[in-house]
């Protein structure tokens, strides 16, 4: 019988969004005030999933945290916004690049 590779997952909250993470994952999250190479800790852990065992918080799991290392800060691809009213001569063109922080997930502490 084949051995199953069971890894620990966690659901964290950062930047108003929820992410399911495992050790070694790379994420693009909303910009954080951290330099490349710094270690950051996510304290808002909603759930810990460890094989068949799951721990859910109300609203967060007490004493749980996820450590991550900042890989880089950057900007995403440009999104073009074009507003147009026919027959009125109204045209408005605008661009936006959303800033992000790329992080590498390290240890999940439950």
N, CA, C and O atoms as CSV, one atom per row, in Angstrom:
chain,resi,resn,atom,element,x,y,z
A,1,UNK,N,N,0.829,-1.179,0.000
A,1,UNK,CA,C,0.000,0.000,0.000
A,1,UNK,C,C,0.876,1.246,0.000
A,1,UNK,O,O,1.911,1.287,0.665
A,2,UNK,N,N,0.459,2.255,-0.744
A,2,UNK,CA,C,1.214,3.479,-0.875
A,2,UNK,C,C,1.052,4.344,0.373
A,2,UNK,O,O,-0.036,4.444,0.940
A,3,UNK,N,N,2.154,4.967,0.788
A,3,UNK,CA,C,2.111,5.839,1.954
A,3,UNK,C,C,1.640,7.224,1.528
A,3,UNK,O,O,2.122,7.771,0.536
A,4,UNK,N,N,0.696,7.789,2.281
A,4,UNK,CA,C,0.185,9.113,1.963
A,4,UNK,C,C,1.074,10.174,2.578
A,4,UNK,O,O,1.503,10.052,3.726
A,5,UNK,N,N,1.345,11.206,1.818
A,5,UNK,CA,C,2.135,12.328,2.311
A,5,UNK,C,C,1.165,13.344,2.903
A,5,UNK,O,O,0.549,14.129,2.181
A,6,UNK,N,N,1.039,13.316,4.237
A,6,UNK,CA,C,0.109,14.202,4.919
A,6,UNK,C,C,0.885,15.410,5.416
A,6,UNK,O,O,1.833,15.278,6.191
A,7,UNK,N,N,0.476,16.585,4.965
A,7,UNK,CA,C,1.145,17.796,5.411
A,7,UNK,C,C,0.149,18.685,6.134
A,7,UNK,O,O,-1.062,18.603,5.926
A,8,UNK,N,N,0.696,19.534,6.985
A,8,UNK,CA,C,-0.132,20.436,7.774
A,8,UNK,C,C,-0.474,21.670,6.954
A,8,UNK,O,O,0.393,22.269,6.317
A,9,UNK,N,N,-1.749,22.041,6.978
A,9,UNK,CA,C,-2.229,23.242,6.304
A,9,UNK,C,C,-2.820,24.185,7.336
A,9,UNK,O,O,-3.216,23.768,8.424
A,10,UNK,N,N,-2.876,25.447,6.985
A,10,UNK,CA,C,-3.499,26.449,7.846
A,10,UNK,C,C,-4.259,27.428,6.968
A,10,UNK,O,O,-3.909,27.644,5.808
A,11,UNK,N,N,-5.298,28.013,7.533
A,11,UNK,CA,C,-6.042,29.068,6.849
A,11,UNK,C,C,-5.762,30.354,7.615
A,11,UNK,O,O,-6.102,30.481,8.791
A,12,UNK,N,N,-5.131,31.314,6.919
A,12,UNK,CA,C,-4.740,32.574,7.554
A,12,UNK,C,C,-5.485,33.742,6.921
A,12,UNK,O,O,-6.024,33.632,5.820
A,13,UNK,N,N,-5.506,34.863,7.640
A,13,UNK,CA,C,-6.127,36.085,7.145
A,13,UNK,C,C,-5.052,37.157,7.072
A,13,UNK,O,O,-4.352,37.409,8.053
A,14,UNK,N,N,-4.920,37.785,5.915
A,14,UNK,CA,C,-4.044,38.943,5.764
A,14,UNK,C,C,-4.566,39.800,4.622
A,14,UNK,O,O,-4.974,39.286,3.580
A,15,UNK,N,N,-4.548,41.092,4.828
A,15,UNK,CA,C,-5.012,42.022,3.801
A,15,UNK,C,C,-6.487,41.874,3.480
A,15,UNK,O,O,-6.913,42.178,2.366
A,16,UNK,N,N,-7.287,41.401,4.461
A,16,UNK,CA,C,-8.722,41.235,4.247
A,16,UNK,C,C,-9.088,40.015,3.423
A,16,UNK,O,O,-10.243,39.864,3.027
A,17,UNK,N,N,-8.124,39.138,3.158
A,17,UNK,CA,C,-8.377,37.930,2.372
A,17,UNK,C,C,-7.933,36.708,3.166
A,17,UNK,O,O,-7.101,36.808,4.068
A,18,UNK,N,N,-8.494,35.559,2.824
A,18,UNK,CA,C,-8.141,34.306,3.482
A,18,UNK,C,C,-7.342,33.438,2.512
A,18,UNK,O,O,-7.660,33.360,1.325
A,19,UNK,N,N,-6.302,32.789,3.032
A,19,UNK,CA,C,-5.434,31.946,2.223
A,19,UNK,C,C,-5.242,30.598,2.911
A,19,UNK,O,O,-5.043,30.541,4.124
A,20,UNK,N,N,-5.301,29.522,2.144
A,20,UNK,CA,C,-4.954,28.194,2.652
A,20,UNK,C,C,-3.489,27.971,2.305
A,20,UNK,O,O,-3.113,27.990,1.134
A,21,UNK,N,N,-2.661,27.760,3.331
A,21,UNK,CA,C,-1.222,27.668,3.128
A,21,UNK,C,C,-0.669,26.372,3.706
A,21,UNK,O,O,-1.226,25.802,4.644
A,22,UNK,N,N,0.427,25.925,3.133
A,22,UNK,CA,C,1.189,24.785,3.631
A,22,UNK,C,C,2.645,25.218,3.679
A,22,UNK,O,O,3.020,26.215,3.061
A,23,UNK,N,N,3.465,24.475,4.408
A,23,UNK,CA,C,4.878,24.820,4.504
A,23,UNK,C,C,5.522,24.741,3.126
A,23,UNK,O,O,5.336,23.768,2.394
A,24,UNK,N,N,6.285,25.783,2.783
A,24,UNK,CA,C,6.961,25.824,1.492
A,24,UNK,C,C,6.195,26.532,0.401
A,24,UNK,O,O,6.742,26.751,-0.680
A,25,UNK,N,N,4.937,26.902,0.644
A,25,UNK,CA,C,4.139,27.606,-0.365
A,25,UNK,C,C,4.671,29.016,-0.600
A,25,UNK,O,O,5.275,29.623,0.285
A,26,UNK,N,N,4.435,29.525,-1.808
A,26,UNK,CA,C,4.763,30.902,-2.155
A,26,UNK,C,C,3.457,31.625,-2.460
A,26,UNK,O,O,2.646,31.140,-3.249
A,27,UNK,N,N,3.252,32.787,-1.834
A,27,UNK,CA,C,2.006,33.530,-1.991
A,27,UNK,C,C,2.279,34.958,-2.442
A,27,UNK,O,O,3.313,35.538,-2.111
A,28,UNK,N,N,1.351,35.512,-3.193
A,28,UNK,CA,C,1.337,36.930,-3.515
A,28,UNK,C,C,0.194,37.522,-2.708
A,28,UNK,O,O,-0.973,37.248,-2.990
A,29,UNK,N,N,0.522,38.342,-1.694
A,29,UNK,CA,C,-0.491,38.909,-0.813
A,29,UNK,C,C,-0.474,40.422,-0.925
A,29,UNK,O,O,0.404,40.996,-1.570
A,30,UNK,N,N,-1.456,41.073,-0.287
A,30,UNK,CA,C,-1.504,42.529,-0.277
A,30,UNK,C,C,-0.238,43.073,0.364
A,30,UNK,O,O,0.326,42.445,1.261
A,31,UNK,N,N,0.214,44.241,-0.094
A,31,UNK,CA,C,1.503,44.795,0.317
A,31,UNK,C,C,1.612,44.940,1.833
A,31,UNK,O,O,0.712,45.462,2.492
A,32,UNK,N,N,2.741,44.462,2.370
A,32,UNK,CA,C,3.068,44.600,3.779
A,32,UNK,C,C,4.271,45.528,3.924
A,32,UNK,O,O,5.091,45.642,3.013
A,33,UNK,N,N,4.367,46.183,5.065
A,33,UNK,CA,C,5.510,47.062,5.337
A,33,UNK,C,C,6.666,46.209,5.855
A,33,UNK,O,O,6.972,46.245,7.047
A,34,UNK,N,N,7.306,45.451,4.981
A,34,UNK,CA,C,8.431,44.593,5.343
A,34,UNK,C,C,9.394,44.540,4.167
A,34,UNK,O,O,8.978,44.560,3.008
A,35,UNK,N,N,10.667,44.474,4.472
A,35,UNK,CA,C,11.698,44.409,3.445
A,35,UNK,C,C,11.968,42.955,3.056
A,35,UNK,O,O,11.628,42.036,3.802
A,36,UNK,N,N,12.575,42.751,1.899
A,36,UNK,CA,C,12.924,41.409,1.442
A,36,UNK,C,C,13.902,40.775,2.432
A,36,UNK,O,O,14.857,41.415,2.872
A,37,UNK,N,N,13.651,39.514,2.775
A,37,UNK,CA,C,14.509,38.802,3.715
A,37,UNK,C,C,13.998,38.816,5.147
A,37,UNK,O,O,14.459,38.026,5.971
A,38,UNK,N,N,13.052,39.701,5.461
A,38,UNK,CA,C,12.508,39.762,6.815
A,38,UNK,C,C,11.559,38.598,7.065
A,38,UNK,O,O,10.948,38.067,6.137
A,39,UNK,N,N,11.444,38.210,8.332
A,39,UNK,CA,C,10.486,37.173,8.733
A,39,UNK,C,C,9.280,37.853,9.351
A,39,UNK,O,O,9.413,38.728,10.207
A,40,UNK,N,N,8.091,37.436,8.903
A,40,UNK,CA,C,6.857,37.986,9.464
A,40,UNK,C,C,6.029,36.849,10.030
A,40,UNK,O,O,6.168,35.698,9.616
A,41,UNK,N,N,5.158,37.182,10.988
A,41,UNK,CA,C,4.321,36.181,11.637
A,41,UNK,C,C,2.860,36.551,11.432
A,41,UNK,O,O,2.455,37.683,11.696
A,42,UNK,N,N,2.075,35.597,10.964
A,42,UNK,CA,C,0.636,35.776,10.817
A,42,UNK,C,C,-0.028,35.157,12.047
A,42,UNK,O,O,0.044,33.946,12.254
A,43,UNK,N,N,-0.675,35.996,12.860
A,43,UNK,CA,C,-1.312,35.519,14.091
A,43,UNK,C,C,-2.780,35.169,13.890
A,43,UNK,O,O,-3.355,34.421,14.681
A,44,UNK,N,N,-3.388,35.702,12.839
A,44,UNK,CA,C,-4.796,35.420,12.585
A,44,UNK,C,C,-4.910,34.107,11.819
A,44,UNK,O,O,-4.960,34.100,10.589
A,45,UNK,N,N,-4.951,32.998,12.554
A,45,UNK,CA,C,-5.080,31.663,11.967
A,45,UNK,C,C,-6.494,31.183,12.257
A,45,UNK,O,O,-6.867,30.998,13.415
A,46,UNK,N,N,-7.283,30.979,11.198
A,46,UNK,CA,C,-8.676,30.565,11.375
A,46,UNK,C,C,-8.817,29.071,11.597
A,46,UNK,O,O,-9.729,28.632,12.298
A,47,UNK,N,N,-7.914,28.274,11.000
A,47,UNK,CA,C,-8.022,26.821,11.114
A,47,UNK,C,C,-6.665,26.182,10.898
A,47,UNK,O,O,-5.824,26.702,10.164
A,48,UNK,N,N,-6.464,25.043,11.552
A,48,UNK,CA,C,-5.285,24.202,11.352
A,48,UNK,C,C,-5.797,22.849,10.867
A,48,UNK,O,O,-6.625,22.221,11.527
A,49,UNK,N,N,-5.305,22.404,9.719
A,49,UNK,CA,C,-5.716,21.131,9.127
A,49,UNK,C,C,-4.501,20.214,9.106
A,49,UNK,O,O,-3.540,20.467,8.380
A,50,UNK,N,N,-4.544,19.151,9.901
A,50,UNK,CA,C,-3.412,18.237,10.040
A,50,UNK,C,C,-3.903,16.810,9.782
A,50,UNK,O,O,-4.318,16.106,10.702
A,51,UNK,N,N,-3.847,16.399,8.507
A,51,UNK,CA,C,-4.326,15.063,8.154
A,51,UNK,C,C,-5.822,14.955,8.390
A,51,UNK,O,O,-6.604,15.705,7.805
A,52,UNK,N,N,-6.228,14.004,9.262
A,52,UNK,CA,C,-7.644,13.817,9.580
A,52,UNK,C,C,-8.104,14.751,10.700
A,52,UNK,O,O,-9.304,14.911,10.924
A,53,UNK,N,N,-7.155,15.361,11.397
A,53,UNK,CA,C,-7.479,16.218,12.530
A,53,UNK,C,C,-7.579,17.668,12.082
A,53,UNK,O,O,-6.684,18.173,11.405
A,54,UNK,N,N,-8.655,18.334,12.452
A,54,UNK,CA,C,-8.853,19.740,12.098
A,54,UNK,C,C,-9.205,20.526,13.353
A,54,UNK,O,O,-10.002,20.076,14.176
A,55,UNK,N,N,-8.604,21.705,13.493
A,55,UNK,CA,C,-8.888,22.596,14.617
A,55,UNK,C,C,-9.374,23.913,14.051
A,55,UNK,O,O,-8.690,24.554,13.253
A,56,UNK,N,N,-10.570,24.310,14.476
A,56,UNK,CA,C,-11.156,25.558,13.995
A,56,UNK,C,C,-11.251,26.542,15.149
A,56,UNK,O,O,-11.567,26.154,16.273
A,57,UNK,N,N,-10.982,27.800,14.882
A,57,UNK,CA,C,-11.043,28.826,15.901
A,57,UNK,C,C,-12.377,29.518,15.921
A,57,UNK,O,O,-13.179,29.394,14.995
A,58,UNK,N,N,-12.609,30.268,17.016
A,58,UNK,CA,C,-13.825,31.047,17.126
A,58,UNK,C,C,-13.477,32.430,17.631
A,58,UNK,O,O,-13.645,32.652,18.830
A,59,UNK,N,N,-13.020,33.366,16.858
A,59,UNK,CA,C,-12.774,33.302,15.420
A,59,UNK,C,C,-11.374,32.814,15.046
A,59,UNK,O,O,-11.176,32.377,13.912
A,60,UNK,N,N,-10.384,32.871,15.966
A,60,UNK,CA,C,-9.035,32.420,15.619
A,60,UNK,C,C,-8.604,31.297,16.559
A,60,UNK,O,O,-9.123,31.168,17.668
A,61,UNK,N,N,-7.651,30.488,16.104
A,61,UNK,CA,C,-7.110,29.402,16.917
A,61,UNK,C,C,-6.119,30.014,17.907
A,61,UNK,O,O,-5.188,30.715,17.512
A,62,UNK,N,N,-6.328,29.741,19.197
A,62,UNK,CA,C,-5.473,30.307,20.245
A,62,UNK,C,C,-4.072,29.714,20.164
A,62,UNK,O,O,-3.914,28.496,20.077
A,63,UNK,N,N,-3.065,30.566,20.194
A,63,UNK,CA,C,-1.672,30.123,20.215
A,63,UNK,C,C,-1.112,29.666,18.883
A,63,UNK,O,O,0.047,29.259,18.814
A,64,UNK,N,N,-1.898,29.721,17.831
A,64,UNK,CA,C,-1.426,29.284,16.516
A,64,UNK,C,C,-0.844,30.469,15.752
A,64,UNK,O,O,-1.332,31.594,15.861
A,65,UNK,N,N,0.203,30.200,14.980
A,65,UNK,CA,C,0.796,31.232,14.144
A,65,UNK,C,C,1.469,30.585,12.945
A,65,UNK,O,O,1.792,29.397,12.953
A,66,UNK,N,N,1.672,31.393,11.919
A,66,UNK,CA,C,2.349,30.941,10.709
A,66,UNK,C,C,3.482,31.920,10.438
A,66,UNK,O,O,3.263,33.129,10.372
A,67,UNK,N,N,4.689,31.396,10.282
A,67,UNK,CA,C,5.842,32.244,9.986
A,67,UNK,C,C,6.121,32.208,8.487
A,67,UNK,O,O,5.983,31.172,7.837
A,68,UNK,N,N,6.514,33.359,7.958
A,68,UNK,CA,C,6.804,33.463,6.528
A,68,UNK,C,C,7.983,34.409,6.325
A,68,UNK,O,O,8.245,35.276,7.159
A,69,UNK,N,N,8.680,34.236,5.224
A,69,UNK,CA,C,9.799,35.092,4.862
A,69,UNK,C,C,9.415,35.900,3.630
A,69,UNK,O,O,8.895,35.355,2.656
A,70,UNK,N,N,9.674,37.197,3.681
A,70,UNK,CA,C,9.368,38.070,2.542
A,70,UNK,C,C,10.408,37.827,1.456
A,70,UNK,O,O,11.608,37.958,1.697
A,71,UNK,N,N,9.946,37.472,0.260
A,71,UNK,CA,C,10.837,37.255,-0.870
A,71,UNK,C,C,11.094,38.582,-1.581
A,71,UNK,O,O,12.242,38.943,-1.836
A,72,UNK,N,N,10.008,39.314,-1.902
A,72,UNK,CA,C,10.161,40.618,-2.553
A,72,UNK,C,C,8.859,41.393,-2.495
A,72,UNK,O,O,7.790,40.833,-2.254
A,73,UNK,N,N,8.971,42.683,-2.721
A,73,UNK,CA,C,7.817,43.556,-2.897
A,73,UNK,C,C,7.798,43.983,-4.356
A,73,UNK,O,O,8.851,44.181,-4.963
A,74,UNK,N,N,6.607,44.124,-4.918
A,74,UNK,CA,C,6.537,44.521,-6.311
A,74,UNK,C,C,5.153,45.028,-6.680
A,74,UNK,O,O,4.298,45.245,-5.822
A,75,UNK,N,N,4.959,45.210,-7.979
A,75,UNK,CA,C,3.662,45.637,-8.498
A,75,UNK,C,C,3.177,44.627,-9.522
A,75,UNK,O,O,3.972,44.061,-10.272
A,76,UNK,N,N,1.871,44.403,-9.551
A,76,UNK,CA,C,1.274,43.465,-10.486
A,76,UNK,C,C,1.201,44.052,-11.884
A,76,UNK,O,O,1.669,45.163,-12.132
A,77,UNK,N,N,0.603,43.287,-12.798
A,77,UNK,CA,C,0.432,43.763,-14.167
A,77,UNK,C,C,-0.537,44.932,-14.205
A,77,UNK,O,O,-1.408,45.063,-13.346
A,78,UNK,N,N,-0.372,45.777,-15.213
A,78,UNK,CA,C,-1.211,46.955,-15.330
A,78,UNK,C,C,-2.630,46.579,-15.741
A,78,UNK,O,O,-2.848,45.788,-16.658
A,79,UNK,N,N,-3.581,47.170,-15.034
A,79,UNK,CA,C,-4.994,47.027,-15.366
A,79,UNK,C,C,-5.420,48.346,-15.988
A,79,UNK,O,O,-5.235,49.407,-15.392
A,80,UNK,N,N,-5.987,48.282,-17.181
A,80,UNK,CA,C,-6.398,49.500,-17.874
A,80,UNK,C,C,-7.883,49.750,-17.637
A,80,UNK,O,O,-8.715,48.858,-17.801
A,81,UNK,N,N,-8.196,50.984,-17.249
A,81,UNK,CA,C,-9.574,51.403,-17.039
A,81,UNK,C,C,-9.898,52.412,-18.132
A,81,UNK,O,O,-9.201,53.416,-18.285
A,82,UNK,N,N,-10.950,52.147,-18.888
A,82,UNK,CA,C,-11.337,53.058,-19.977
A,82,UNK,C,C,-12.820,53.361,-19.846
A,82,UNK,O,O,-13.662,52.471,-19.968
A,83,UNK,N,N,-13.134,54.642,-19.594
A,83,UNK,CA,C,-14.519,55.083,-19.501
A,83,UNK,C,C,-14.855,55.848,-20.771
A,83,UNK,O,O,-14.027,56.590,-21.301
A,84,UNK,N,N,-16.078,55.660,-21.254
A,84,UNK,CA,C,-16.443,56.181,-22.567
A,84,UNK,C,C,-17.942,56.419,-22.609
A,84,UNK,O,O,-18.730,55.541,-22.259
A,85,UNK,N,N,-18.329,57.604,-23.034
A,85,UNK,CA,C,-19.737,57.895,-23.281
A,85,UNK,C,C,-19.908,58.189,-24.764
A,85,UNK,O,O,-19.326,59.151,-25.264
A,86,UNK,N,N,-20.681,57.399,-25.471
A,86,UNK,CA,C,-20.855,57.650,-26.904
A,86,UNK,C,C,-21.600,58.965,-27.155
A,86,UNK,O,O,-22.491,59.344,-26.395
A,87,UNK,N,N,-21.223,59.637,-28.215
A,87,UNK,CA,C,-21.861,60.873,-28.701
A,87,UNK,C,C,-21.641,62.071,-27.788
A,87,UNK,O,O,-22.200,63.137,-28.045
A,88,UNK,N,N,-20.851,61.934,-26.736
A,88,UNK,CA,C,-20.638,63.048,-25.811
A,88,UNK,C,C,-19.191,63.533,-25.824
A,88,UNK,O,O,-18.885,64.557,-25.212
A,89,UNK,N,N,-18.303,62.828,-26.499
A,89,UNK,CA,C,-16.909,63.231,-26.536
A,89,UNK,C,C,-16.171,62.961,-25.232
A,89,UNK,O,O,-15.124,63.556,-24.974
A,90,UNK,N,N,-16.709,62.072,-24.414
A,90,UNK,CA,C,-16.090,61.773,-23.113
A,90,UNK,C,C,-15.320,60.462,-23.196
A,90,UNK,O,O,-15.887,59.393,-23.424
A,91,UNK,N,N,-14.015,60.579,-23.004
A,91,UNK,CA,C,-13.151,59.403,-22.956
A,91,UNK,C,C,-12.159,59.619,-21.831
A,91,UNK,O,O,-11.533,60.675,-21.738
A,92,UNK,N,N,-12.018,58.625,-20.985
A,92,UNK,CA,C,-11.079,58.736,-19.876
A,92,UNK,C,C,-10.314,57.423,-19.778
A,92,UNK,O,O,-10.907,56.354,-19.628
A,93,UNK,N,N,-8.991,57.517,-19.864
A,93,UNK,CA,C,-8.153,56.327,-19.793
A,93,UNK,C,C,-7.289,56.416,-18.543
A,93,UNK,O,O,-6.705,57.458,-18.245
A,94,UNK,N,N,-7.218,55.307,-17.819
A,94,UNK,CA,C,-6.472,55.282,-16.567
A,94,UNK,C,C,-5.850,53.907,-16.409
A,94,UNK,O,O,-6.394,52.919,-16.903
A,95,UNK,N,N,-4.717,53.832,-15.729
A,95,UNK,CA,C,-4.070,52.551,-15.465
A,95,UNK,C,C,-3.819,52.381,-13.982
A,95,UNK,O,O,-3.733,53.362,-13.243
A,96,UNK,N,N,-3.702,51.142,-13.547
A,96,UNK,CA,C,-3.448,50.850,-12.135
A,96,UNK,C,C,-2.595,49.596,-12.017
A,96,UNK,O,O,-2.843,48.603,-12.700
A,97,UNK,N,N,-1.587,49.645,-11.147
A,97,UNK,CA,C,-0.771,48.468,-10.828
A,97,UNK,C,C,-0.861,48.237,-9.335
A,97,UNK,O,O,-0.420,49.074,-8.547
A,98,UNK,N,N,-1.429,47.108,-8.937
A,98,UNK,CA,C,-1.631,46.798,-7.523
A,98,UNK,C,C,-0.321,46.339,-6.887
A,98,UNK,O,O,0.308,45.409,-7.392
A,99,UNK,N,N,0.104,46.971,-5.789
A,99,UNK,CA,C,1.321,46.515,-5.114
A,99,UNK,C,C,1.082,45.201,-4.375
A,99,UNK,O,O,-0.013,44.951,-3.872
A,100,UNK,N,N,2.115,44.366,-4.316
A,100,UNK,CA,C,1.999,43.082,-3.629
A,100,UNK,C,C,3.280,42.776,-2.871
A,100,UNK,O,O,4.313,43.412,-3.083
A,101,UNK,N,N,3.197,41.798,-1.990
A,101,UNK,CA,C,4.352,41.260,-1.292
A,101,UNK,C,C,4.370,39.760,-1.555
A,101,UNK,O,O,3.374,39.074,-1.328
A,102,UNK,N,N,5.498,39.254,-2.033
A,102,UNK,CA,C,5.646,37.825,-2.283
A,102,UNK,C,C,6.286,37.201,-1.049
A,102,UNK,O,O,7.370,37.615,-0.637
A,103,UNK,N,N,5.618,36.200,-0.452
A,103,UNK,CA,C,6.125,35.568,0.767
A,103,UNK,C,C,6.269,34.067,0.575
A,103,UNK,O,O,5.526,33.445,-0.184
A,104,UNK,N,N,7.240,33.500,1.279
A,104,UNK,CA,C,7.481,32.056,1.312
A,104,UNK,C,C,7.082,31.580,2.702
A,104,UNK,O,O,7.625,32.051,3.701
A,105,UNK,N,N,6.128,30.641,2.770
A,105,UNK,CA,C,5.641,30.142,4.057
A,105,UNK,C,C,6.665,29.231,4.685
A,105,UNK,O,O,7.190,28.329,4.032
A,106,UNK,N,N,6.951,29.464,5.948
A,106,UNK,CA,C,7.897,28.646,6.697
A,106,UNK,C,C,7.176,27.671,7.602
A,106,UNK,O,O,6.540,26.730,7.127
A,107,UNK,N,N,7.271,27.890,8.900
A,107,UNK,CA,C,6.717,26.961,9.879
A,107,UNK,C,C,5.273,27.321,10.238
A,107,UNK,O,O,4.907,28.493,10.333
A,108,UNK,N,N,4.469,26.277,10.433
A,108,UNK,CA,C,3.107,26.424,10.947
A,108,UNK,C,C,3.127,25.910,12.378
A,108,UNK,O,O,3.372,24.728,12.616
A,109,UNK,N,N,2.870,26.799,13.329
A,109,UNK,CA,C,2.892,26.434,14.748
A,109,UNK,C,C,1.485,26.363,15.272
A,109,UNK,O,O,0.741,27.341,15.210
A,110,UNK,N,N,1.111,25.202,15.795
A,110,UNK,CA,C,-0.256,25.022,16.295
A,110,UNK,C,C,-0.272,24.922,17.809
A,110,UNK,O,O,-1.338,24.768,18.406
